[in-house]
Amino acid sequence: MKIRKSKGEVIFDILIVLFMLLMIVITLYPFWYVITCSLSDSNHLIGDKGLMLLPQGFSFSAYQSVLKNPNIAVGYRNTLFIVVVGTTVNVFMSSLAAFVLTRRQFAIKKVMMTMIIITMYFGGGLVPTYLVVYKYLGLGNTLWALILPGAINTYNMIIMKTNFASIPSSIEESAQIDGANEIVLLFRIVLPLSIPIIAVMVLFYGVAHWNSWFNAMIYIRKPTLYPLQLRLREILLINDTSTMTAGSDASDKYNIGESIKYATIMVATVPILVVYPFIQKYFVKGMMIGAVKG
């Protein structure tokens, strides 16, 4: 039986739809603006550009300059290393910590959990962390400085712990009767049953590594080790487009530099946007798992 909505409910639904459409436009337009500017001729980006819905003087020259720049290629290489290796380390270490904290026979798990939660509210500070990374760990000017100090994110580890704790104990007990030890339980029982949460962790850690630039600015001094986002910061904030405008007239360098900035933003953003939809289906489930901490 079809339930008819009242006039007030229909009006409310219409207002909600209009409001959501407005939010979509407000959210997507800045991204669309960057796309149109990156595809526009540099001479059309001078002064007040106003509302740009379509590229002005369609051109791929900015992308050609960006993709030919060796610094961008090096930044991509470093970022891919950080994302792949860093995410692997993060998920592995978080899985180990979460698994240990779900063991009933681990006598001090409550004390350990309390100490771990404290780190969510209190940190050592930038200067002590810098001294530890540079002086005591010797990781300064290496990509490992961007991976190992943050091997475990407390919040993400708690999400994984909650998921592991939800696995029926009867499954583990059956495996133990067959002779499975803790390592077998983790890698052959717990992790295969936790693929959705692992996919969410890959998304969380991967996006965090891809977007990270502050730690690189603190710990990296060699330009050959700069990740992509630090290169993007130099181009946008320091206005360093000299390597991509070489050979251009002095009067044209500013115009070309503007279009190169927009193209660099797209080159640095699109890869992670392409990957996200493939993991997005696990995102809501992962957030619901993390809504209640066990």
C-alpha positions in Angstrom: 0.0 0.0 0.0 1.4 3.3 -1.1 1.5 5.9 1.6 0.7 9.4 0.4 2.8 12.2 1.8 1.2 15.4 3.2 1.7 18.7 1.5 4.1 19.8 4.2 6.2 16.6 3.8 6.4 17.1 0.0 7.5 20.7 0.5 10.1 19.6 3.1 11.5 16.9 0.7 11.7 19.5 -2.1 13.6 21.9 0.2 16.0 19.1 1.2 16.7 18.2 -2.4 17.3 21.8 -3.3 19.6 22.3 -0.3 21.6 19.2 -1.2 21.9 20.3 -4.8 23.2 23.6 -3.6 25.7 21.9 -1.4 26.9 19.7 -4.3 27.4 22.8 -6.5 29.3 24.6 -3.7 31.5 21.6 -3.1 32.2 20.7 -6.7 32.7 24.1 -8.2 36.1 24.8 -6.7 37.4 21.5 -8.1 35.7 22.3 -11.5 37.3 25.8 -11.4 40.7 24.3 -11.0 40.1 22.0 -14.0 38.9 24.8 -16.3 41.8 27.0 -15.3 44.3 24.2 -15.9 42.9 23.6 -19.4 42.7 27.3 -20.3 45.2 29.3 -22.2 47.5 31.2 -19.8 46.7 34.6 -21.4 43.0 34.1 -20.2 44.0 33.8 -16.5 45.0 37.4 -16.0 43.0 39.6 -13.7 39.5 38.9 -12.5 38.4 35.6 -14.2 35.0 35.7 -12.7 32.8 32.6 -12.9 34.5 30.1 -15.2 32.3 27.2 -16.4 34.3 26.2 -19.5 38.0 26.5 -20.4 39.0 29.7 -22.1 41.3 29.1 -25.0 41.5 25.4 -24.6 45.1 24.2 -24.1 47.1 21.3 -22.7 50.3 23.3 -22.5 50.3 23.6 -18.7 50.0 19.8 -18.3 52.8 19.3 -20.8 55.0 21.6 -18.8 54.1 19.8 -15.5 54.6 16.3 -16.8 58.0 17.2 -18.4 59.3 18.6 -15.2 61.7 16.1 -13.6 61.0 17.5 -10.1 57.3 16.4 -10.5 58.4 12.9 -11.6 60.8 12.6 -8.6 58.0 13.8 -6.3 55.7 11.2 -7.7 58.3 8.4 -7.2 58.9 9.5 -3.6 55.2 9.8 -2.8 54.4 6.4 -4.3 57.2 4.8 -2.2 55.8 6.5 1.0 52.2 5.6 0.2 52.9 1.9 -0.7 55.5 1.1 1.9 54.1 3.4 4.6 50.5 2.0 4.2 51.9 -1.6 4.3 53.8 -0.8 7.5 50.8 1.0 9.0 48.3 -1.8 8.3 50.7 -4.5 9.5 51.7 -2.8 12.7 48.1 -1.7 13.5 46.9 -5.3 12.9 49.5 -6.7 15.3 48.7 -4.2 18.0 44.9 -4.7 17.6 45.2 -8.4 17.6 47.3 -8.5 20.8 44.8 -6.2 22.6 41.9 -8.6 21.8 43.7 -11.6 23.4 41.9 -12.6 26.6 45.1 -14.1 28.0 47.0 -10.8 27.6 47.1 -9.8 31.3 48.0 -6.2 31.0 45.8 -5.3 28.0 43.7 -2.8 30.0 46.8 -1.0 31.2 48.2 -1.0 27.6 44.9 0.3 26.2 44.9 3.1 28.7 48.4 4.1 27.8 47.6 4.0 24.1 44.4 6.2 24.6 46.5 8.8 26.5 48.6 9.3 23.3 45.4 10.5 21.6 45.2 13.5 23.9 48.8 14.2 24.8 51.8 14.3 22.4 55.5 14.8 22.9 55.6 18.0 20.9 57.4 19.0 17.7 60.9 19.7 19.2 61.2 16.4 21.2 59.9 14.4 18.2 62.3 16.1 15.9 65.2 15.3 18.2 64.1 11.7 18.5 63.8 11.3 14.7 67.1 13.1 13.8 69.4 12.4 16.8 68.3 9.1 18.3 66.8 7.2 15.4 69.1 8.7 12.7 66.2 9.0 10.2 66.8 12.6 9.2 66.9 13.2 5.4 65.4 9.8 4.7 61.9 8.8 3.5 61.7 6.4 6.5 61.3 9.5 8.7 57.9 9.9 7.1 56.9 6.3 7.7 58.3 4.7 10.9 57.6 7.4 13.5 53.9 7.2 12.6 53.7 3.5 12.1 50.5 3.2 14.1 47.7 5.7 14.3 45.9 5.2 17.6 42.4 5.9 16.3 42.8 3.5 13.3 44.2 0.8 15.6 41.2 1.1 17.9 38.9 0.7 14.9 40.8 -2.5 13.9 40.7 -3.8 17.5 36.9 -3.3 17.6 36.5 -5.2 14.4 38.8 -8.1 15.6 36.8 -8.3 18.9 33.6 -8.8 16.9 34.8 -12.0 15.4 33.1 -15.0 17.1 35.5 -16.6 19.6 34.1 -20.0 18.5 35.9 -19.7 15.2 39.2 -19.1 16.9 38.6 -21.9 19.4 37.9 -24.4 16.6 41.2 -23.4 14.9 43.1 -23.8 18.2 41.6 -27.3 18.7 43.1 -28.1 15.3 46.5 -26.9 16.5 46.6 -23.3 15.3 48.8 -20.9 17.2 48.5 -17.1 17.5 50.3 -16.4 14.3 48.0 -18.8 12.3 45.0 -17.2 14.0 46.0 -13.8 12.9 47.0 -14.4 9.3 44.6 -17.3 8.4 41.5 -16.5 10.5 41.3 -12.9 11.7 42.7 -11.0 8.8 40.8 -12.9 6.1 37.6 -12.2 8.0 38.5 -8.5 8.3 39.0 -7.6 4.6 36.5 -4.7 4.8 38.2 -3.0 7.7 41.6 -3.6 6.2 40.4 -1.9 3.0 39.2 1.0 5.1 42.6 1.2 6.8 44.4 1.2 3.4 42.1 4.1 2.4 42.8 6.1 5.7 46.5 5.5 5.8 47.0 5.9 2.0 45.2 9.2 1.8 47.0 10.5 4.9 50.4 9.6 3.3 49.4 11.0 -0.1 48.3 14.4 1.4 51.1 14.7 4.0 53.6 17.5 3.5 54.4 19.0 6.9 56.6 16.1 8.2 58.5 16.2 4.9 59.1 19.9 5.3 60.4 19.2 8.9 62.6 16.1 8.3 63.7 16.3 4.6 66.4 18.7 3.4 67.4 17.0 0.1 65.3 18.2 -2.8 65.6 14.7 -4.4 63.6 13.3 -1.5 60.8 15.8 -1.6 57.3 14.1 -1.9 54.8 15.4 -4.4 52.8 17.4 -1.9 55.9 19.3 -0.8 56.6 20.1 -4.5 53.0 21.3 -4.8 53.5 23.6 -1.7 56.6 25.1 -3.3 54.7 25.8 -6.5 51.6 27.3 -4.9 53.0 29.2 -1.9 56.6 30.0 -2.9 55.6 30.5 -6.5 58.5 28.3 -7.7 57.6 27.6 -11.4 61.0 28.6 -12.8 61.9 25.0 -14.0 58.6 24.8 -15.9 58.7 28.3 -17.5 62.3 28.2 -18.7 62.6 29.6 -22.2 59.5 31.7 -22.0 59.6 35.5 -22.2 59.8 37.4 -19.0 56.4 39.0 -19.6 54.8 35.5 -20.2 56.3 33.7 -17.2 53.7 34.9 -14.7 50.8 34.0 -17.0 52.2 30.5 -17.7 53.1 30.1 -14.1 49.4 30.6 -13.1 48.2 27.9 -15.5 51.0 25.5 -14.3 49.8 25.9 -10.7 46.3 24.7 -11.6 47.7 21.8 -13.6 50.0 20.8 -10.8 47.0 20.7 -8.4 45.2 18.4 -10.8 48.2 16.1 -11.3 48.7 15.8 -7.5 45.0 15.3 -6.8 43.5 13.1 -9.5 45.4 9.8 -8.7 43.9 9.6 -5.2 40.4 10.5 -6.5 40.6 7.7 -9.0 41.5 5.1 -6.3 38.9 6.3 -3.8 35.7 5.0 -5.5 37.1 1.4 -5.5 37.4 1.4 -1.7 34.5 3.8 -0.9 32.0 0.9 -0.5 33.9 -0.2 2.6 34.1 3.4 4.0 30.7 3.6 5.6 31.0 0.2 7.2 34.4 1.1 8.6 33.1 4.3 10.1 30.2 2.5 11.7 32.6 0.0 13.2 34.7 2.8 14.7 31.6 4.6 16.0 31.7 2.5 19.2 35.1 1.8 20.7 35.4 -1.6 22.4 
